[in-house]
Amino acid sequence: MSVLQPFCAKEDDLRGHSESITCLSFLPTRDYLASGGEDGNLIVWDPMKGTLVHRVPVSGTITSMAWDPDNTKHHIFVGTAKGTIFAINDFSICHCFLSSFIMFLIADQGPGQDQDSDVLTGVDAPVDVIAIDAYSGVIALGMGSEVHLAKWVSPSHYATFKILPLPPELPNTLQDTDKRVRVQALAFREGGDHLLATYLSHGIVCWDLVHPQSQLLWMIVPMHSHRLIGHCLLSPDEQTVLISNLLEGMDLYKIHHCHPYHRFKYTADTGDNLPVQVAFLHDSRVVACGSMDSNVTVWDVANEDQIQVLPHDGHPVQAILVNFIFFMQYALSC
């Protein structure tokens, strides 16, 4: 198994945010990387050259983002802590301009405001998660306790057409467990017919989007004591899910199963237990997880052994990202 090495030539490569980075997303062609931060900047990078290609300021902390899976578009959705979504169409990296700009208002508007480019969902909450189905173009949005599905209805409009039911409470949870519904991750599977929704304290739920009422098909109830999930990632073959268990590391579950078949534990105290992201590498034969103690830890799946620890100079690592050519992660300061 090859050891991961830094690929940037200079120590200050890929530095452009003035505050913590909150999310990362690769263009589907893997040529460019977008990062969003608490400074309200969307930055597009050429990661192989280590250069900043473009910077787009938006209003408020960026909390989520996703590129359109259509390889013919440079089209990215950006969610903010203020409950707005900025959709940047036909983003021209070469010429560094925006050909169009659409804002979706999540909070209710007052009377007399222009609604030509707005979508009202009735939710005043941060946009924590954005996922886009590569087959249908449907957008899933995790906002507070709700999951909204939106679709394109005109050249300048996307509209919410369905809100998923709330997940059931988990059995046998600790009395002091936070039972508020909060969406942590979303992933389409089965050609967009199913949506895998991960909740902080309500497990992992697979929703049937074909059913008129979006019925619950199955769910995974975490085995660890507090039942909380910091982050979840669906494997490329859609057969397993990797979760950050907010306790001692990560757990790997098979779809439909409620008992992990692999567990990956930190060998040292990683500091405050805050949600950190997880990643698959090397055709899911290797997994990785960020931490609050400034390290990215890498495990071999087959034997559950730690094979590498990547230090990051004391900065918490909250976002990591992988593409098929190289492993990209960011050390984030809180």
Disulfide bonds with the S-S distance in Angstrom:
none
